[in-house]
């Protein structure tokens, strides 16, 4: 049996960050927005369950 070796070179491409003006959708802003929406959903679910009586 022949052993077959495959050499895989993975090159991860990182796009350069264009810093033209203020960026609204940075990763930090997206994370903050997700946390706020998650808390809003949690509060909404709690309010719904409390008023279900």
N, C-alpha and C positions, 0 to 999 in steps of 0.2 A: 504494500500500500504506500502510496505517496502522500506525504503530508503537504497540505496546501496552506501556505501562509498568505494572508492578505494584510497588506499594510494600509492602514486607513489614517490619513492625515486630516484631522478635523480643524478647520480654521473658523473660529467664531468671529463674525463680522460685527463690529460695533460701529454704528453710524455716529459720526461726530455730532456733538450737540451744537446746534446753531444757536448762538446767543445774540439774536437780533431782537432787541427789545425785551420786554418782560414776557415770560412764558406762563400761560395760565395752567396748562395741563402738565405739570411736573409730576413725578411719581409721588412726592410728598403730598401735593395737593389732592391727588387722586386717592391716596390712602386716607387722608383726613375726611374727604367726602364720603368714602365708604364707611368709615366709622360713624359719622354723623347719621347717615341713612340707616345703618344697622341699629343704632340706638333709637332712632325714631320708630322703626319697625317694632322693636322690642317694647317700647312704651305703648305703641298702638295695640299690640297683642295683649299686653297686661290690662289696658283699659277695656278692651273688648271682653276679656275673660271676667273682669270684675263686674261688668254690667250685664252679664249673661244670666244672672239670677232670675 
